[in-house]
Amino acid sequence: MSGQPVMASLNAAAEGRAASAGEEFYEKEDEEIVLTIKELLDTRVRPAVAQDGGDITFRGYENGTVFLHMKGACAGCPSSTATLKHGIQNLLRHFVPEVQQVEQIS
């Protein structure tokens, strides 16, 4: 009745945690997975995205979900969702079986 969401989405919870902490979030036991994800982002994803005037940074990892922040031209690009879901998600899922999905946070 108040107009507030009945349930907070996983993405909203992660955004709140990332915004309040101002830093990356992940569990200590996932550190090896996170290092692999960051290496893939730095070597395969960021150079390609930079060519289009954008940047993608790692923000967190939780329960198989990778949270990324898109900047520059990528933030407003209509095809950024397709790039995120089909390109980056498929790449990460291929090399890191623990990754189930990729979400964008602001």
C-alpha positions as CSV (number, residue, x, y, z in Angstrom):
1,M,0.0,0.0,0.0
2,S,3.0,2.3,0.6
3,G,4.1,2.0,-3.0
4,Q,7.4,0.3,-1.9
5,P,8.4,-3.0,-3.6
6,V,7.2,-6.1,-1.8
7,M,10.5,-7.8,-2.3
8,A,14.0,-6.4,-3.0
9,S,15.6,-7.8,-6.1
10,L,19.0,-9.4,-5.9
11,N,20.3,-6.6,-8.1
12,A,18.8,-3.9,-5.8
13,A,20.4,-5.6,-2.8
14,A,23.7,-5.8,-4.5
15,E,23.5,-2.1,-5.7
16,G,22.8,-1.0,-2.1
17,R,25.7,-2.9,-0.7
18,A,28.1,-1.7,-3.4
19,A,27.0,1.9,-3.1
20,S,27.1,1.9,0.7
21,A,30.5,0.2,0.8
22,G,31.9,2.0,-2.2
23,E,34.0,-1.0,-3.0
24,E,33.9,-4.5,-4.4
25,F,31.9,-7.2,-2.6
26,Y,32.4,-11.0,-2.6
27,E,32.9,-13.8,-0.1
28,K,36.5,-14.6,1.0
29,E,36.1,-18.2,-0.2
30,D,35.2,-16.9,-3.8
31,E,38.5,-15.0,-4.1
32,E,40.0,-17.4,-6.7
33,I,36.9,-17.2,-8.8
34,V,36.9,-13.4,-8.5
35,L,40.6,-13.2,-9.6
36,T,39.8,-15.3,-12.7
37,I,36.8,-13.1,-13.5
38,K,38.9,-10.0,-13.2
39,E,41.6,-11.4,-15.4
40,L,39.1,-12.2,-18.1
41,L,37.6,-8.8,-17.9
42,D,40.9,-7.1,-18.1
43,T,42.4,-9.1,-20.9
44,R,39.4,-9.9,-23.1
45,V,36.5,-7.6,-22.4
46,R,37.8,-4.2,-21.4
47,P,40.0,-3.7,-24.5
48,A,37.1,-4.4,-26.8
49,V,34.7,-2.2,-24.9
50,A,37.4,0.6,-24.8
51,Q,37.5,0.7,-28.6
52,D,33.8,1.8,-28.5
53,G,34.5,4.5,-25.9
54,G,33.3,2.6,-22.8
55,D,34.6,0.8,-19.8
56,I,33.4,-2.1,-17.6
57,T,34.5,-2.6,-14.0
58,F,34.0,-5.5,-11.7
59,R,31.8,-4.6,-8.7
60,G,31.0,-7.9,-7.0
61,Y,30.3,-11.6,-7.1
62,E,27.5,-13.3,-5.1
63,N,25.8,-16.7,-5.5
64,G,27.0,-17.2,-9.1
65,T,26.1,-13.7,-10.2
66,V,28.8,-11.3,-11.4
67,F,27.9,-7.6,-10.9
68,L,29.5,-5.1,-13.3
69,H,29.4,-1.4,-13.7
70,M,29.4,0.0,-17.2
71,K,30.8,3.5,-17.9
72,G,31.3,5.9,-20.7
73,A,29.6,5.1,-24.0
74,C,28.6,1.7,-22.8
75,A,26.4,3.1,-20.0
76,G,24.0,4.6,-22.4
77,C,24.4,2.3,-25.4
78,P,21.2,0.5,-26.4
79,S,23.1,-2.6,-27.2
80,S,24.9,-2.7,-23.9
81,T,22.4,-5.2,-22.4
82,A,22.9,-7.5,-25.3
83,T,26.7,-7.2,-25.0
84,L,26.4,-7.8,-21.2
85,K,24.1,-10.8,-21.4
86,H,25.3,-12.5,-24.6
87,G,28.9,-11.6,-24.9
88,I,30.3,-11.1,-21.4
89,Q,28.0,-13.6,-19.7
90,N,28.8,-16.3,-22.2
91,L,32.5,-15.7,-22.0
92,L,32.5,-15.8,-18.2
93,R,30.3,-18.9,-18.1
94,H,32.6,-20.7,-20.5
95,F,35.8,-20.0,-18.5
96,V,34.3,-19.9,-15.0
97,P,31.7,-22.6,-14.6
98,E,30.6,-21.1,-11.2
99,V,29.3,-18.0,-13.0
100,Q,25.5,-18.3,-13.7
101,Q,24.7,-14.8,-14.7
102,V,25.9,-11.3,-15.2
103,E,24.1,-8.2,-14.0
104,Q,24.7,-4.5,-14.5
105,I,24.7,-2.2,-11.5
106,S,25.0,1.6,-11.4
